[in-house]
Each structure stands twice: as structure tokens, then as C-alpha cells.
Amino acid sequence: MSSRWYVLATASMLAFAYPGAGQSAEYGSNWAASWATSIQSAYVAPTAPKAASVPAFDPQPDLSFALPGATTNGAENQTFRMIVKPDLWGGTFRIRLSNAFGTQPVTFGAAAIGLQDYQANVVHGTSTRVTFGGGSPSVTVPAGDSIFSDAIDLAFVNEIGTEGLSGRNLAVSFAVTGASGPASYHGTGFTTSYISPPNSGDMTRKEDDTAFPYSTTSFFFLSEVDVMAPRDTVVVVAYGDSITDGTFSTLNGNDRWENTMSRKLHDMLGGHVSVVNEGIGGNAVSAARTGQSAVDRLGRDVLSLSGVGVVLWMEGINDLGGLATTADPVIEGYRQVVDQLHEHGVAVIGATVTSSLAPGGVPPANSPLLAATGPEVAGRYGSFQTDTYRKQLNAFILTSGIFDGTADFSAATADPVTGTLQAPFVPNSEGSAGDYLHPNRYGYQRMGVVGARAVLRLIQ
């Protein structure tokens, strides 16, 4: 047996051997993460509106009416309807509610899952009540903790069939009882979800959109949706920063690089693979920037996921450009994370870091990155010095031998002459010179194809 297969087989056997760790005791099936997000912090109300010149890295609607006491009280007697796209469909699901960054227990008085129609509307007759702890309609999640629901059988899945549900979304609704306190959330979901008014109570079974007048592009409290899947299902985790999170992907378009990777993998592996996204915009490998570092959040965001077998990891540009570090501490962070993943039987694909080099090493005056971060930070991202450190990091990823496989995202997206992102991959709009840090939809497609090939090389 090859070393690569040994890592994957070990993960599968361990998952089956310990059903108490989130696996089903039923022979031949287990829980597999079908959707996930990184809970990064507690939501804090903005202190000032964004300047009109700052581009929409995060297209968040105004939440001052939906969550008027967000910073202290959080949500108050109201319902969230989070819209999620399962990567793998099946007849039995469960959800995970997180209070990771809360300061007090949060009580969820009711929860439900249904098939999204459009907006916050739920397809008639599909809403299914969610229970916890063996049949209770409510659950209290302690501060710093998370809780899985009971298994939920969705009758509509069998009626429609998994092929007919491919690409469809679930509407996961849960009602906060009382005041939640600071609400744990993921900031940049690039998916529209919905919130009922404060003190509107339990709206979880409401099928009509009018119960949810407020929208958000963040994910609140919900961190994972699992599906009961064949035992040999491989869960692939995309781990990283904003380029994994999906900055400059299409709102509600599901065209991040891991979405393309997922489609390619499902074409080859059918229903025996699931891809989930654990990226955080602004995240760094070895230091706290946006959210905890990749080293520190590994246990919560990756190792705790149901059925995880492979991690495809691309990260480091926020250490190099945002924090002005050399490649050395990033490499040390990589070693720590890879060692921990291997200790838990998880295979790791190292992806090279894509270019952030600006033309000539200086961000253009009308660069979105310059408007968003200011000249000092944008200058660091776009500099030749940062690009030198990036190349050192990429050389380590490709040649160190610590990874079970590699995906050369940099080679797939960089202009071989200028060293910047290839022109067709640079997101831009009228009057903008473009963002030379994040690829656009086309660039993400190229990355997704490379990622899928790397995963297939590893597991086939």
C-alpha cells in the first residue's frame, strides 16, 4: 500500500472504529461534512460606514435594523435562515450550531431544514423540524462550544432524488431565544441568507419570504451540515484565506475555486466525495490577523469535521504582505499543521500561493486593494520583496516532501513574463485598474481544475 493510500485508509478506519466521534454505528455508512464554514469571531456592529471608494470585498448589507444591539446583545428573540449548498446530498442530515466566540450560553428554541425555493422562501411541504439530544426541539450551546443536532430524515430527498437536487440549496432555520450575546459568525459567505426582525420569535417553519425582511452575506451560528454517506466517501477540505473564502467570486454564484474542484471531482467520483470550504478572508498561517491563525484554528475548523480525509491548503500571502514577515515563520507554520494532520490520519495537498505582485511592483493609483487597505499595506502586497518571499514559500511547498501531493496554483494563474496574475484573471470594473491579489471567476476556474487533478492523483 502506498504511503498516500495509507493516510487515507487510516482516516477511514479510525472514523469507522469510533462511532462516538460523530460516525454512525450502521455498517457501511458514516457522517460526512457536506457543507461547512469557519466561524471566525463574534459579529461586531460597524462603527462607521464604509467609504464609497472602497470596493465590495464584502458585500454585506446594513445589519443595524436586523441586529440593533449586535455588539452586546447579539440576536434577540429572532430567527436566522441560513442558505447553504450541500456538496453531497442524501436522505439524512444533521446540523452543527456553534457558539465558539460567544460570551454566554445561547439557547436555540427551535430549528428546521427545508429546500430553498428562492430568496428566503421554502418549497412548500419540505420544512422538517430539527431536534437535539434525542428529541428535544431546543438546545442551549455553552460559550465556546458547538453542538450537533439529531439525525434528520428529509422525506423530500427521496421523493425528488439526489440527482434532481444537485445544485439546490438547503434553508437551515433556527430561532434564538432571549438575547444571544455576541453572535459567532463567518464574515464573508458570498451567499445571501436571511434574518427575521428582533423579537419576532420562532419563524423556523414559516415558508414565506416575508417573515425574513433582512438579508446578510454572513453565516451566523451555523458551522457544519453533515450527510449520512457511504463509508468510502472522501471529505476534502479547502483551507486558506480570502482566495479560498471566495473574494471576487460571484455573489450566490458558487464559483470559488473549490466549487469548480468539487464539480470536477463529482464527475469522476460521483457521490463518493464531498468538498467543504474552511477559508477566512484576511487569515494568516502563523499569526492572528482576521480570525485565529491557521495553526490555532486547525482543531475546530478541520479536525473536528465529520469524515475529513484530505486537506488542500493554500495560504501565506497575508503573512508575507499583510504582516510583512519573511517566508520562514510561514514555513514553520506549515510544518506544524501538516504534522498535526498526519497525526490524525489526514492527507495534505500543499497548493502554491498565487501572485500578489502589482505591475512594476507598485499598486496602480486606482487599484481596489489600495483603496481598501491604504498605500502602506497595498504596497507590501504588491512589492517585489513580498513576491520574492512568496517564491521561496512556493519552492518549499513543491520540493520539501512534507505534503502528500501538491497543486501549483501559482503556475496556473501567473503571467510568466510579468509575474503578476494573468490579465484575464484580474478582477476589475470601470475606472479600476483591477485587484492583483485575488483571481476572478476565470482564475478560480483554472485553480479548481488544478486542485481536482491534485486530489485525483492522491486518491486514485
C-alpha positions as CSV (number, residue, x, y, z in Angstrom):
1,M,0.0,0.0,0.0
2,S,1.4,3.4,-1.0
3,S,2.0,6.0,1.7
4,R,-0.7,8.2,0.2
5,W,-3.3,5.4,0.4
6,Y,-2.1,4.5,4.0
7,V,-3.0,8.0,5.1
8,L,-6.5,7.9,3.6
9,A,-7.2,4.3,4.7
10,T,-6.1,5.2,8.3
11,A,-8.6,8.1,8.3
12,S,-11.4,5.9,7.1
13,M,-10.7,3.1,9.6
14,L,-10.4,5.5,12.5
15,A,-13.7,7.1,11.6
16,F,-15.5,3.8,11.5
17,A,-13.9,2.4,14.6
18,Y,-15.1,5.2,16.9
19,P,-18.8,5.9,16.2
20,G,-18.9,8.2,19.2
21,A,-16.7,10.6,17.3
22,G,-19.6,11.6,15.0
23,Q,-19.8,8.4,13.0
24,S,-22.8,6.1,12.5
25,A,-22.8,2.7,14.1
26,E,-24.6,1.4,11.0
27,Y,-22.2,-0.7,8.9
28,G,-21.3,0.9,5.6
29,S,-22.2,4.5,6.3
30,N,-20.9,7.4,8.3
31,W,-21.4,11.1,8.7
32,A,-19.6,13.3,6.1
33,A,-19.4,17.0,6.1
34,S,-21.5,18.3,3.2
35,W,-21.2,22.0,3.9
36,A,-19.0,23.9,6.4
37,T,-17.7,27.3,7.2
38,S,-15.1,28.7,9.5
39,I,-16.6,30.5,12.5
40,Q,-14.1,33.3,12.8
41,S,-15.2,35.7,15.6
42,A,-18.2,37.4,17.2
43,Y,-20.0,39.9,15.0
44,V,-19.4,43.5,15.9
45,A,-21.5,46.3,14.6
46,P,-19.5,48.7,12.3
47,T,-18.6,51.9,14.0
48,A,-18.7,53.9,10.7
49,P,-20.0,53.3,7.2
50,K,-17.6,52.2,4.5
51,A,-16.1,54.8,2.3
52,A,-17.7,54.9,-1.2
53,S,-14.3,54.4,-2.7
54,V,-13.7,51.0,-1.1
55,P,-14.6,48.1,-3.3
56,A,-17.1,45.5,-2.3
57,F,-14.7,42.9,-1.0
58,D,-17.5,42.0,1.5
59,P,-21.0,42.9,0.0
60,Q,-22.6,42.9,3.5
61,P,-26.0,44.7,3.7
62,D,-26.6,47.1,6.6
63,L,-27.5,45.0,9.6
64,S,-28.3,47.8,12.0
65,F,-32.0,47.1,11.8
66,A,-31.7,43.3,11.9
67,L,-29.2,43.3,14.8
68,P,-29.6,46.7,16.5
69,G,-27.7,45.6,19.6
70,A,-25.3,43.3,17.8
71,T,-22.1,44.1,19.7
72,T,-23.5,43.4,23.2
73,N,-26.9,41.6,22.9
74,G,-26.3,39.9,19.6
75,A,-29.6,38.4,18.3
76,E,-32.7,38.9,20.3
77,N,-35.7,36.5,20.1
78,Q,-35.4,36.2,16.3
79,T,-34.8,33.6,13.6
80,F,-31.9,33.1,11.2
81,R,-32.4,31.4,7.9
82,M,-29.0,30.4,6.5
83,I,-28.9,29.3,2.9
84,V,-26.3,26.6,2.2
85,K,-25.4,24.5,-0.8
86,P,-24.8,20.8,0.2
87,D,-21.9,19.4,-1.7
88,L,-23.3,15.9,-1.2
89,W,-27.0,15.1,-1.0
90,G,-28.6,12.2,0.9
91,G,-31.7,11.4,2.8
92,T,-30.4,12.0,6.3
93,F,-28.7,15.2,7.5
94,R,-27.7,16.9,10.8
95,I,-26.5,20.4,11.6
96,R,-23.9,21.8,13.9
97,L,-24.6,25.1,15.8
98,S,-21.6,27.0,17.1
99,N,-21.1,29.4,20.0
100,A,-17.3,29.4,19.6
101,F,-16.8,33.1,20.2
102,G,-19.8,33.8,22.4
103,T,-19.5,35.1,26.0
104,Q,-22.7,33.4,27.3
105,P,-24.8,30.3,26.6
106,V,-27.1,30.7,23.6
107,T,-30.5,28.9,23.5
108,F,-32.0,27.9,20.2
109,G,-35.7,27.3,20.8
110,A,-36.4,25.7,17.5
111,A,-34.8,24.7,14.3
112,A,-35.8,23.4,10.9
113,I,-34.4,22.4,7.5
114,G,-36.2,22.8,4.2
115,L,-35.5,23.1,0.5
116,Q,-34.9,26.7,-0.6
117,D,-37.3,27.9,-3.3
118,Y,-35.9,31.4,-3.9
119,Q,-34.8,34.1,-1.5
120,A,-36.0,33.1,2.0
121,N,-38.9,31.1,0.5
122,V,-39.0,27.4,1.3
123,V,-40.5,24.9,-1.0
124,H,-44.0,24.0,0.3
125,G,-44.1,20.8,2.4
126,T,-40.3,20.4,2.7
127,S,-39.7,22.1,6.0
128,T,-38.6,19.5,8.6
129,R,-38.2,20.1,12.3
130,V,-34.8,19.6,13.8
131,T,-34.3,18.1,17.2
132,F,-31.4,17.8,19.6
133,G,-30.2,15.5,22.3
134,G,-32.6,12.7,21.4
135,G,-35.7,14.5,20.5
136,S,-35.7,18.0,22.2
137,P,-36.9,20.9,20.0
138,S,-34.5,23.2,21.7
139,V,-30.8,23.3,22.7
140,T,-28.5,25.5,24.8
141,V,-25.0,25.8,23.5
142,P,-22.4,26.9,26.1
143,A,-20.0,29.7,25.4
144,G,-17.0,28.4,23.4
145,D,-18.8,25.2,22.4
146,S,-20.8,23.7,19.5
147,I,-23.5,21.1,19.3
148,F,-24.7,18.7,16.7
149,S,-28.4,18.1,16.1
150,D,-30.1,14.6,16.0
151,A,-30.2,12.9,12.6
152,I,-32.9,14.4,10.4
153,D,-34.6,12.3,7.7
154,L,-35.7,14.6,4.8
155,A,-38.6,12.9,3.0
156,F,-38.4,15.3,0.1
157,V,-34.9,14.0,-0.8
158,N,-36.3,10.5,-1.5
159,E,-39.2,12.0,-3.4
160,I,-37.1,14.2,-5.7
161,G,-34.0,12.1,-5.8
162,T,-30.4,13.3,-5.2
163,E,-29.8,13.9,-8.9
164,G,-32.7,16.3,-9.1
165,L,-31.3,18.1,-6.0
166,S,-27.8,18.7,-7.4
167,G,-27.0,22.3,-7.2
168,R,-30.0,23.2,-5.0
169,N,-29.8,24.9,-1.6
170,L,-31.0,24.0,1.9
171,A,-32.6,26.6,4.1
172,V,-31.5,26.0,7.6
173,S,-33.5,28.0,10.1
174,F,-33.0,28.4,13.9
175,A,-34.6,30.7,16.4
176,V,-32.6,32.4,19.2
177,T,-34.5,32.5,22.5
178,G,-33.7,35.7,24.5
179,A,-30.5,37.6,23.8
180,S,-27.6,35.6,22.4
181,G,-24.8,37.9,23.4
182,P,-22.0,38.3,20.8
183,A,-23.0,36.2,17.9
184,S,-20.4,33.8,16.5
185,Y,-20.2,34.1,12.7
186,H,-18.3,33.8,9.5
187,G,-17.9,37.2,7.9
188,T,-17.7,36.7,4.1
189,G,-20.0,34.0,2.9
190,F,-20.7,35.4,-0.6
191,T,-24.1,33.8,-0.2
192,T,-27.3,35.6,0.7
193,S,-29.0,34.4,3.9
194,Y,-31.9,36.0,5.9
195,I,-32.9,37.3,9.4
196,S,-36.3,37.9,10.9
197,P,-36.9,41.1,12.9
198,P,-35.8,41.4,16.5
199,N,-38.4,40.0,18.9
200,S,-40.3,38.2,16.1
201,G,-39.8,34.9,17.8
202,D,-39.8,31.5,16.2
203,M,-40.1,31.7,12.4
204,T,-38.4,28.5,11.6
205,R,-41.4,26.8,9.9
206,K,-42.5,29.9,8.0
207,E,-42.3,29.1,4.3
208,D,-42.9,32.7,3.1
209,D,-40.1,35.1,2.4
210,T,-41.9,38.0,4.2
211,A,-41.0,36.6,7.6
212,F,-37.4,37.4,6.8
213,P,-37.1,41.1,5.7
214,Y,-33.4,41.4,6.4
215,S,-30.6,39.8,4.4
216,T,-26.9,39.1,5.2
217,T,-23.9,37.7,3.4
218,S,-22.5,36.2,6.6
219,F,-23.2,32.9,8.2
220,F,-24.3,33.2,11.8
221,F,-24.0,30.3,14.3
222,L,-24.2,27.5,11.7
223,S,-20.8,25.9,11.2
224,E,-21.5,22.5,9.6
225,V,-24.1,20.4,7.8
226,D,-23.4,16.7,7.6
227,V,-25.0,14.0,5.5
228,M,-25.1,10.2,6.1
229,A,-22.9,8.9,3.3
230,P,-21.2,5.7,2.1
231,R,-18.2,4.8,4.3
232,D,-15.7,5.3,1.5
233,T,-16.8,8.9,0.9
234,V,-13.7,11.2,0.9
235,V,-14.3,14.6,2.5
236,V,-11.9,17.2,1.0
237,V,-11.4,20.4,3.0
238,A,-10.3,23.6,1.2
239,Y,-8.3,25.5,3.8
240,G,-6.9,29.0,3.4
241,D,-7.6,32.8,3.3
242,S,-9.7,35.1,1.2
243,I,-8.8,33.4,-2.1
244,T,-10.3,30.2,-0.7
245,D,-13.1,32.0,1.0
246,G,-14.1,33.4,-2.4
247,T,-13.3,37.1,-2.6
248,F,-14.3,38.4,-6.0
249,S,-16.3,35.3,-6.8
250,T,-19.9,36.0,-7.8
251,L,-22.4,36.6,-5.0
252,N,-24.6,33.5,-4.9
253,G,-22.7,32.1,-7.9
254,N,-20.8,29.3,-6.2
255,D,-17.8,29.9,-8.4
256,R,-15.0,29.8,-5.9
257,W,-12.1,27.6,-6.9
258,E,-13.2,24.8,-4.6
259,N,-16.7,24.8,-6.3
260,T,-15.0,24.1,-9.7
261,M,-12.9,21.5,-8.0
262,S,-16.0,19.9,-6.5
263,R,-17.7,19.6,-9.8
264,K,-14.7,18.0,-11.4
265,L,-14.3,15.5,-8.6
266,H,-18.0,14.6,-8.7
267,D,-17.7,14.0,-12.4
268,M,-15.1,11.4,-11.6
269,L,-16.1,10.0,-8.2
270,G,-19.9,10.5,-8.2
271,G,-21.3,10.6,-4.7
272,H,-18.2,9.3,-3.0
273,V,-16.6,12.7,-2.4
274,S,-17.6,15.9,-0.6
275,V,-15.8,19.3,-0.7
276,V,-16.2,21.9,2.0
277,N,-14.7,25.4,2.4
278,E,-12.8,26.5,5.5
279,G,-11.3,29.7,4.2
280,I,-11.3,33.0,6.1
281,G,-10.7,36.3,4.3
282,G,-7.6,38.0,5.7
283,N,-6.5,34.9,7.6
284,A,-2.8,34.1,8.1
285,V,-0.8,30.9,8.7
286,S,1.2,31.7,11.8
287,A,-0.2,34.9,13.3
288,A,-3.6,36.1,14.3
289,R,-4.9,38.5,11.6
290,T,-8.6,38.0,10.6
291,G,-9.7,35.1,12.8
292,Q,-7.2,32.9,14.6
293,S,-4.2,31.7,12.7
294,A,-4.4,28.6,10.5
295,V,-2.2,26.9,13.1
296,D,-4.5,27.8,16.0
297,R,-7.9,27.1,14.3
298,L,-7.0,23.8,12.8
299,G,-8.7,21.7,15.5
300,R,-12.0,23.5,15.3
301,D,-12.1,24.2,11.6
302,V,-10.6,21.0,10.2
303,L,-10.0,18.1,12.6
304,S,-13.5,18.3,14.1
305,L,-15.2,18.0,10.7
306,S,-17.0,14.7,10.1
307,G,-15.2,12.3,7.9
308,V,-12.3,14.6,6.9
309,G,-9.7,12.7,4.8
310,V,-7.9,15.3,2.6
311,V,-7.0,18.9,3.1
312,L,-6.0,21.1,0.2
313,W,-4.3,24.1,1.7
314,M,-3.2,27.4,0.1
315,E,-2.3,30.3,2.5
316,G,0.5,32.6,3.4
317,I,0.1,35.8,1.4
318,N,-1.4,37.6,4.4
319,D,1.6,36.7,6.5
320,L,4.0,38.0,3.7
321,G,2.2,41.0,2.5
322,G,-0.2,41.9,5.3
323,L,2.2,41.3,8.2
324,A,5.5,41.9,6.5
325,T,7.1,38.6,7.5
326,T,9.6,36.5,5.7
327,A,8.8,33.0,4.4
328,D,10.5,31.4,7.5
329,P,7.6,31.7,10.0
330,V,5.1,30.7,7.4
331,I,7.1,27.5,6.6
332,E,7.3,26.7,10.3
333,G,3.5,27.1,10.5
334,Y,3.1,24.8,7.5
335,R,5.2,22.1,9.2
336,Q,3.1,22.3,12.4
337,V,-0.2,22.0,10.6
338,V,1.0,19.2,8.3
339,D,2.4,17.3,11.3
340,Q,-0.9,17.6,13.2
341,L,-3.0,16.5,10.2
342,H,-0.8,13.5,9.6
343,E,-1.0,12.5,13.2
344,H,-4.8,12.3,12.7
345,G,-4.5,10.3,9.5
346,V,-5.4,13.2,7.2
347,A,-3.6,13.7,3.9
348,V,-2.4,17.2,2.9
349,I,-2.1,18.7,-0.5
350,G,0.1,21.9,-0.5
351,A,-1.0,24.5,-3.0
352,T,1.3,27.2,-4.2
353,V,0.5,30.8,-3.3
354,T,-0.8,32.8,-6.2
355,S,0.9,36.1,-7.1
356,S,0.0,39.5,-5.4
357,L,2.7,41.4,-7.4
358,A,1.4,44.7,-8.8
359,P,2.6,45.8,-12.2
360,G,6.1,47.2,-11.7
361,G,5.9,46.3,-8.0
362,V,3.7,49.4,-7.2
363,P,-0.1,49.2,-6.9
364,P,-1.8,51.5,-9.5
365,A,-3.4,54.6,-8.1
366,N,-6.9,53.3,-8.9
367,S,-6.3,49.8,-7.5
368,P,-9.1,48.4,-5.4
369,L,-6.5,47.0,-3.0
370,L,-5.0,50.4,-2.5
371,A,-8.4,51.9,-1.8
372,A,-9.3,49.2,0.7
373,T,-6.0,48.9,2.7
374,G,-4.1,52.1,2.2
375,P,-0.7,52.7,0.5
376,E,1.5,51.0,3.1
377,V,-0.3,47.7,3.2
378,A,-1.1,47.6,-0.5
379,G,2.5,48.5,-1.3
380,R,3.7,45.5,0.7
381,Y,1.3,43.1,-1.1
382,G,2.3,44.4,-4.5
383,S,6.1,44.6,-3.9
384,F,8.9,42.7,-5.4
385,Q,10.1,41.9,-1.9
386,T,6.9,40.1,-1.0
387,D,7.0,38.3,-4.3
388,T,10.5,37.0,-3.5
389,Y,9.3,35.6,-0.2
390,R,6.3,34.1,-2.0
391,K,8.5,32.3,-4.4
392,Q,10.6,31.0,-1.5
393,L,7.4,29.7,0.1
394,N,6.3,28.1,-3.1
395,A,9.6,26.4,-3.6
396,F,9.2,24.8,-0.1
397,I,5.7,23.6,-0.9
398,L,6.8,22.0,-4.2
399,T,10.1,20.4,-3.0
400,S,10.1,19.9,0.8
401,G,8.4,16.5,0.6
402,I,6.2,17.1,3.7
403,F,3.0,17.1,1.6
404,D,1.2,14.1,0.2
405,G,0.6,16.0,-3.0
406,T,0.9,19.5,-4.5
407,A,-1.2,21.8,-6.6
408,D,0.6,24.5,-8.5
409,F,-2.0,27.3,-8.4
410,S,0.8,29.9,-9.0
411,A,1.9,28.3,-12.3
412,A,-1.7,28.1,-13.4
413,T,-2.5,31.8,-12.8
414,A,0.7,33.8,-13.1
415,D,1.9,35.6,-16.2
416,P,5.3,34.1,-17.0
417,V,6.7,37.4,-18.2
418,T,5.5,39.9,-15.7
419,G,5.0,37.6,-12.7
420,T,1.6,39.2,-11.9
421,L,-1.8,37.4,-12.3
422,Q,-2.5,36.8,-16.0
423,A,-4.6,39.7,-17.3
424,P,-7.8,37.6,-17.9
425,F,-7.7,36.5,-14.3
426,V,-7.6,40.1,-12.8
427,P,-10.9,41.3,-11.4
428,N,-11.7,44.8,-12.4
429,S,-14.5,47.2,-13.1
430,E,-14.9,50.5,-14.9
431,G,-12.5,53.0,-13.6
432,S,-10.5,50.4,-11.7
433,A,-7.0,49.1,-12.5
434,G,-8.0,45.7,-11.1
435,D,-7.2,43.7,-8.0
436,Y,-3.8,41.9,-8.4
437,L,-4.2,39.9,-5.2
438,H,-7.4,37.9,-5.8
439,P,-8.2,36.0,-9.0
440,N,-11.6,36.5,-10.6
441,R,-14.1,33.8,-11.7
442,Y,-12.0,32.7,-14.6
443,G,-8.9,32.5,-12.5
444,Y,-10.8,30.5,-9.9
445,Q,-11.9,28.1,-12.6
446,R,-8.3,27.4,-13.6
447,M,-7.3,26.8,-10.0
448,G,-10.2,24.5,-9.4
449,V,-9.2,22.3,-12.3
450,V,-5.6,22.1,-11.0
451,G,-7.0,21.3,-7.5
452,A,-9.2,18.5,-8.8
453,R,-6.3,16.9,-10.6
454,A,-4.2,17.0,-7.5
455,V,-6.9,15.3,-5.4
456,L,-7.4,12.6,-8.0
457,R,-3.7,11.9,-8.2
458,L,-3.7,11.4,-4.5
459,I,-6.7,9.1,-4.1
460,Q,-6.9,7.1,-7.3
